Amino acid sequence: MIFYPKYLFAAGFTPLPNLMFIKHQYKDSVALHKHEETHQKQMRDNGVFKFWFTYIFHPCCRLAYEVEAYKVSIEHGTPIDVCAVHLAGMYYLDINFDQARELLK
């Protein structure tokens, strides 16, 4: 199930493997939908509790989850530099742009 609220704290958010929120202005973004679908798959593969526990409390796991999802975004047309800016700046990962870009190659 996908909802497209006008207001959302992020462009997209997937709290459960069958529930996705995409900010209305990004409704037509295939890359964002695929990014969030990657998180849905991660939750199904690892279990919802384990996904969120490791995502919240283990930055290395959060990094791995987001790198995987951003690589999918890149495959669907999002420029690598845009993904690197987001990866370096939005997830409390203590990495810089160059490190993020290298991880996304």
C-alpha positions, -999 to +999 in steps of 0.1 A: +000+000+000+014+034-010+002+067+003+011+101-012+008+127+016+014+163+008+036+167+039+062+142+049+095+146+067+113+129+039+108+123+002+099+087+010+095+065+041+088+028+044+078+018+080+066-018+071+072-041+041+037-035+029+034+002+037+051+031+019+048+068+020+060+090-009+057+127-007+031+138-032+055+159-052+076+127-059+046+106-068+060+100-103+096+092-093+104+057-103+138+059-087+123+069-053+096+041-055+124+016-063+145+029-034+117+024-010+108-010-025+144-020-017+137-012+020+106-033+018+126-062+005+152-057+032+125-059+058+110-090+043+144-107+041+156-097+076+124-093+095+108-060+104+121-059+140+156-068+131+156-043+102+145-014+124+167-024+154+198-026+133+188+005+113+184+026+144+211+013+167+239+002+143+251+028+118+270+003+098+238-016+091+220+016+083+248+025+059+246-009+042+208-007+038+209+028+024+239+021+001+219-008-014+188+014-018+206+043-033+224+020-058+189+011-070+180+048-072+210+053-094+201+024-116+167+041-121+181+075-131+190+094-099+225+110-104+252+095-082+261+129-068+225+135-056+225+101-039+259+108-024+248+141-009+218+125+006+237+095+019+264+117+035+240+142+050+208+127+060+215+095+080+239+104+108+265+081+093+296+102+099+308+100+063+315+128+038+304+133+002+336+116-013+332+086+010+295+083+001+302+086-036+329+059-034+304+035-017+278+041-044+302+033-073 
